[in-house]
Amino acid sequence: MITRASSALSALSRRPVRALFVLLLAGLVCYAPSLRGGFVWDDTFLVEHNPFIRSPILSFEAFRHCLDFNFSSNFYRPVQTLSYIMDYWFWALQPLGYRITNLLLHVLCGWLLYLLLRRLLPALSSSTPATPATGDRSADTAALVLALLWVIHPVHSATVAYISGRADSLAVCFALLAWLSFESATNCSRRASQILHYSLAFIAGLAALCSKEMGSIWLAFFAARLAFLPLGNSISGQWPRKALAFAGGALVLLAYLALRGSVHTPPRLPGPPPEAFATRLVLMGRALGDYASLLLAPIHLFMERQVFPAYDPALRNATPFFPYHALFLGGLLFAAALGCGAWQRAPGRALRVAGAGWFLVGFLPISNLVPLNASVAEHWLYVPSIGFLLFALGCWQALPATRQPVVATACLSLAVPLLMLRTNLRSADWLDQKTFVQQTIEAGGRSPRQRLMYGGILLRRGQYAAAETVERDLARDCPKLTAAQIQLALNLSLQGRYEESEGLLRDVLAKRNFDDPRMVLAATRALAQLPTGSDAESRARREADRAQLAVELDAALRRTPDRWDLINMKAQQLAEHGDLTGAIQLTTDYAQTHWWHYDSHLLLGELSYDNGRPDAALACYEDASRLDVHEATTWPRRAALHLLRGEPALAYDVQQVALRRAPADPANHRLLALILNQLGRTEEANGETAQANRLQAASAAVGAAMVD
């Protein structure tokens, strides 16, 4: 049986197309539950409300801005934004398409890894340096097994099942493509083919860095490959060719730094001071222990893992499965195992050295030696896990030859189904926001942000009492978390407990127990929106609150003048006070300097129409419609304005586009009926009116059923 299984696997591994099919099938089995999911967590602002992904004409702008332009983000990932542009072009805002892209990217990464390992394993598995080749059957089989284990490992679910996590797979995909292109170029005999492959390697390498900052560690892997393995089939002239390859890698890095240096980075909000170096060394050991547990036994999976929550009392004991000292000890043992395995003079040593080195290079940037936005993150293992698998293969090669088939069959027979089952179960956690947050908290990820998100979800669902319990517990555990107190105040207001809400908000503003200036604005705005009482004192307090809101809003705009949410709030405030000219001027200034921003053109159109300037409103709506290939808001407004200007034929053409984009909207059919009447096509107009009535009745029936 072992022989037959080995023969079948060997036959599959020798055919790249068959290997791709195996990896695709395994990926589908593992991540099928996640395909039914929606937008979760950061997907809201990276996909749903991201102005850069709505039209291909915005592709160039992706290289001129950070990933999240409206906040203090310094993540430069234009290729990730480009991938969302392509998804939006084909799928609009249907999450299924984005999730299919994530899955296919992950499988493609696994397949490219298989192709690369086919080239590298023959040299790494031999006792003396050898030229990478593709004809070694055992290397082909090992490459497919490692790629399969990598594809199905549950620790990668945060990259595959989470739409916003695709930066890792994009970086790995382009890095592997660049490496394979370079390997192909070194073996090309024709000059034109060499130039083509080297050019592809340069472009793909630059795309890897522009996908995620961690893509830069592939330059270290590539440098190690140049240092220890020969180039091509020729033995002569190795170092001059390697020197040129090193120069090419340096050129990729310089090109990336030039692109990144041209980006305007918004000012960052103040954060906690960095830990002392000695403390970071302790964090490094604990993180390594947690990562080792995730690789060896991926049972407790959740986002926002912490190994030293110094700034949050609620998280000081938030790792229930492994105490901090056990994590540190586990990290030391894992490091010792890597060191001993690399030191041992036994078959497979080159693989163990390469695997340990690969893991170490991938681990150092995420080890907490450099301050990060989290202590541990599962998706950060996307690259280091490759080194772990290489090390495991080297350990297997150290076994006696007679035991290798038995051990391999036993381990794979147990590991493959268990890993696939765990990944399948984990991928179901990403169905929607509530499921994700609940599963994260139940698994041990009780971070303040997760608990705050959970309270917000309950609040939006109208479960005020349950949300209040969550928010009060969080406010008690984290007294400096002002967002929890503001959310609790909003909850109390929705319950009609206005005095409690006002008292809590005034207490928040009096203490000013926070560094984020946005919290001042949020609390002041919540106060200003509370209902006004009937007595004179209550009216005076509310007027004072609204005046203070204007002051805080102006102060926030001076600190961050490019934030659209502040510009929008100020323009609405000016319009409410009758200053339409000031609102239009403010919005115009923003729209001119941010020509790509759909919402600013839309608001400018509304303000212009309210100010009695229909021609200007029409121009603004036309500008907005060019920035979104699927939007359906401006087209009926444009049609109505054309009708107002006495252009029914043009209004008809525009309204046809509106109907194609929103065919289930009764208002679109009613407007078309009005246009048809103007054109003298009464019978068609009556048909559109009847269709509008049917759609409205169907909508009312669905709403009544939901209420029942």
Secondary structure as the mmCIF struct_conf table of DSSP 4:
data_model
#
loop_
_struct_conf.conf_type_id
_struct_conf.id
_struct_conf.beg_label_comp_id
_struct_conf.beg_label_asym_id
_struct_conf.beg_label_seq_id
_struct_conf.end_label_comp_id
_struct_conf.end_label_asym_id
_struct_conf.end_label_seq_id
HELX_RH_AL_P HELX_RH_AL_P1 ILE A 2 SER A 13
TURN_TY1_P TURN_TY1_P1 ARG A 14 ARG A 14
HELX_RH_AL_P HELX_RH_AL_P2 PRO A 16 TYR A 31
HELX_RH_3T_P HELX_RH_3T_P1 ALA A 32 ARG A 36
TURN_TY1_P TURN_TY1_P2 TRP A 41 ASP A 42
HELX_RH_AL_P HELX_RH_AL_P3 ASP A 43 ASP A 43
HELX_RH_PI_P HELX_RH_PI_P1 THR A 44 GLU A 48
TURN_TY1_P TURN_TY1_P3 HIS A 49 HIS A 49
HELX_RH_3T_P HELX_RH_3T_P2 PRO A 51 ILE A 53
BEND BEND1 ARG A 54 ARG A 54
HELX_RH_3T_P HELX_RH_3T_P3 PRO A 56 LEU A 58
TURN_TY1_P TURN_TY1_P4 SER A 59 SER A 59
HELX_RH_3T_P HELX_RH_3T_P4 PHE A 60 ARG A 64
BEND BEND2 HIS A 65 HIS A 65
BEND BEND3 LEU A 67 ASP A 68
TURN_TY1_P TURN_TY1_P5 PHE A 69 SER A 72
HELX_RH_AL_P HELX_RH_AL_P4 PRO A 78 TRP A 91
TURN_TY1_P TURN_TY1_P6 ALA A 92 LEU A 93
HELX_RH_AL_P HELX_RH_AL_P5 PRO A 95 SER A 125
BEND BEND4 SER A 126 THR A 128
BEND BEND5 THR A 134 THR A 134
HELX_RH_AL_P HELX_RH_AL_P6 ARG A 137 ILE A 152
HELX_RH_3T_P HELX_RH_3T_P5 PRO A 154 HIS A 156
HELX_RH_AL_P HELX_RH_AL_P7 SER A 157 VAL A 160
BEND BEND6 ALA A 161 TYR A 162
HELX_RH_3T_P HELX_RH_3T_P6 ILE A 163 GLY A 165
HELX_RH_AL_P HELX_RH_AL_P8 ARG A 166 THR A 186
TURN_TY1_P TURN_TY1_P7 ASN A 187 ASN A 187
BEND BEND7 ARG A 190 ARG A 190
HELX_RH_AL_P HELX_RH_AL_P9 ARG A 191 SER A 211
HELX_RH_3T_P HELX_RH_3T_P7 GLU A 213 SER A 216
HELX_RH_AL_P HELX_RH_AL_P10 ILE A 217 PHE A 228
BEND BEND8 LEU A 229 LEU A 229
BEND BEND9 GLY A 232 ASN A 233
TURN_TY1_P TURN_TY1_P8 SER A 236 GLY A 237
HELX_RH_AL_P HELX_RH_AL_P11 GLN A 238 GLY A 261
TURN_TY1_P TURN_TY1_P9 SER A 262 SER A 262
BEND BEND10 VAL A 263 VAL A 263
HELX_LH_PP_P HELX_LH_PP_P1 HIS A 264 PRO A 270
HELX_LH_PP_P HELX_LH_PP_P2 PRO A 272 ALA A 276
HELX_RH_AL_P HELX_RH_AL_P12 PHE A 277 LEU A 296
BEND BEND11 HIS A 300 HIS A 300
BEND BEND12 MET A 303 GLU A 304
STRN STRN1 ARG A 305 ARG A 305
BEND BEND13 VAL A 307 VAL A 307
TURN_TY1_P TURN_TY1_P10 ALA A 310 TYR A 311
HELX_RH_3T_P HELX_RH_3T_P8 PRO A 313 LEU A 315
TURN_TY1_P TURN_TY1_P11 ARG A 316 ASN A 317
BEND BEND14 PHE A 321 PHE A 322
HELX_RH_AL_P HELX_RH_AL_P13 TYR A 324 TRP A 343
BEND BEND15 GLN A 344 GLN A 344
BEND BEND16 ALA A 346 ALA A 346
TURN_TY1_P TURN_TY1_P12 PRO A 347 GLY A 348
HELX_RH_AL_P HELX_RH_AL_P14 ARG A 349 PHE A 363
HELX_RH_3T_P HELX_RH_3T_P9 LEU A 364 ILE A 366
BEND BEND17 SER A 367 VAL A 370
BEND BEND18 ASN A 373 ASN A 373
BEND BEND19 SER A 375 SER A 375
STRN STRN2 VAL A 376 VAL A 376
HELX_RH_3T_P HELX_RH_3T_P10 GLU A 378 LEU A 381
TURN_TY1_P TURN_TY1_P13 TYR A 382 VAL A 383
HELX_RH_AL_P HELX_RH_AL_P15 PRO A 384 GLN A 397
TURN_TY1_P TURN_TY1_P14 ALA A 398 ALA A 398
BEND BEND20 LEU A 399 LEU A 399
TURN_TY1_P TURN_TY1_P15 ALA A 401 ARG A 403
HELX_RH_AL_P HELX_RH_AL_P16 GLN A 404 SER A 427
HELX_RH_3T_P HELX_RH_3T_P11 ALA A 428 TRP A 430
BEND BEND21 LEU A 431 ASP A 432
HELX_RH_AL_P HELX_RH_AL_P17 GLN A 433 GLU A 442
TURN_TY1_P TURN_TY1_P16 ALA A 443 GLY A 444
HELX_RH_AL_P HELX_RH_AL_P18 PRO A 448 ARG A 460
TURN_TY1_P TURN_TY1_P17 ARG A 461 GLY A 462
HELX_RH_AL_P HELX_RH_AL_P19 TYR A 464 ASP A 477
TURN_TY1_P TURN_TY1_P18 PRO A 479 LYS A 480
HELX_RH_AL_P HELX_RH_AL_P20 THR A 482 LEU A 494
TURN_TY1_P TURN_TY1_P19 GLN A 495 GLY A 496
HELX_RH_AL_P HELX_RH_AL_P21 TYR A 498 LYS A 511
BEND BEND22 ASP A 515 ASP A 515
HELX_RH_AL_P HELX_RH_AL_P22 PRO A 517 ALA A 528
TURN_TY1_P TURN_TY1_P20 GLN A 529 GLN A 529
BEND BEND23 LEU A 530 LEU A 530
HELX_LH_PP_P HELX_LH_PP_P3 PRO A 531 GLY A 533
BEND BEND24 SER A 534 ASP A 535
HELX_RH_AL_P HELX_RH_AL_P23 ALA A 536 ARG A 559
TURN_TY1_P TURN_TY1_P21 PRO A 561 ASP A 562
HELX_RH_AL_P HELX_RH_AL_P24 TRP A 564 GLU A 576
TURN_TY1_P TURN_TY1_P22 HIS A 577 GLY A 578
HELX_RH_AL_P HELX_RH_AL_P25 LEU A 580 THR A 593
TURN_TY1_P TURN_TY1_P23 TRP A 595 TRP A 596
HELX_RH_AL_P HELX_RH_AL_P26 TYR A 598 ASP A 610
TURN_TY1_P TURN_TY1_P24 ASN A 611 GLY A 612
HELX_RH_AL_P HELX_RH_AL_P27 PRO A 614 SER A 625
TURN_TY1_P TURN_TY1_P25 ARG A 626 LEU A 627
BEND BEND25 VAL A 629 HIS A 630
BEND BEND26 THR A 633 THR A 633
HELX_RH_AL_P HELX_RH_AL_P28 THR A 634 LEU A 644
TURN_TY1_P TURN_TY1_P26 ARG A 645 GLY A 646
HELX_RH_AL_P HELX_RH_AL_P29 PRO A 648 ARG A 661
TURN_TY1_P TURN_TY1_P27 PRO A 663 ALA A 664
HELX_RH_AL_P HELX_RH_AL_P30 PRO A 666 GLN A 678
TURN_TY1_P TURN_TY1_P28 LEU A 679 GLY A 680
HELX_RH_AL_P HELX_RH_AL_P31 THR A 682 VAL A 707
#
